[in-house]
Amino acid sequence: MEASAEQERREYSRRVEERQPTGWTLFAGVLLLIVGSLDALWGLAAVLNDEIVFVGGQGVMIADVTTWGWIHLILGSIVATTGLGLFAGAEWARWTAIFFVTINVVSQIVWFPAAPLWAFLMIVLGATILYQLTARWEA
């Protein structure tokens, strides 16, 4: 009886250890939190005062800055929340992060005429996150 209880405890602890996120997953999670938070703050600033946020004027904008602010606020919040899921080592968080980071990178490309340095920084960070979640994932 006691031997089977010991074996169950070892098997349970092995399963718990398997679910622990790796260093690369934590790195991607931290970047997701940073990118998502910055994106949400940028979106909030665009919603509250679009005259200050809009720094460019060259190029084609599909919508006004307030609309893009709402898009970035919602997308940034989802990306940051997904980063918390990566800390827990959840498999759904990986696929959700890949999807929403890809959308975030595409939205930054559209945002590029308004704020080129900001968009470039977010695209580079997004590419780093995608690399960590695809090439460096240890399943």
CORCOR-V209333 format. One line per field, one symbol per residue. ss: DSSP state (A for helix, B for strand, O for the rest). phi: phi as a letter, one per 20 degrees, with the letter a starting at -180 (. if undefined). burial: b if it has 16 or more other ideal C-beta (glycine too) atoms within 10 Angstrom, else e. Layout:
BEGIN
ss = ???
phi = ???
burial = ???
END
This chain:
BEGIN
ss = OAAAAAAAAAAAAAAAAAOOOOAAAAAAAAAAAAAAAAAAAAAAAAAAOAAAAOOOOOOOOOOOAAAAAAAAAAAAAAAAAAAAAAAOOOAAAAAAAAAAAAAAAAAAAAAOOOOAAAAAAAAAAAAAAAAAAAOOOOO
phi = .fffffffffffffffffeffeffffffffffffffffffffffffffbffeffdereoddfcffffffffffffffffffffffffemffffffffgfffffffffffffgffbfffffffffffffffffedfdfde
burial = eeeeeeeeeeeeeeeeeeeebeeebbbbbebbbebbebbbebbbbbbeeeeebbeeeeeebeeebbebbebbbebbbbbbbbbebbbebeeebbebbbebbeebbebbebbbebbeebbeebbebbeebbebbeeeeee
END
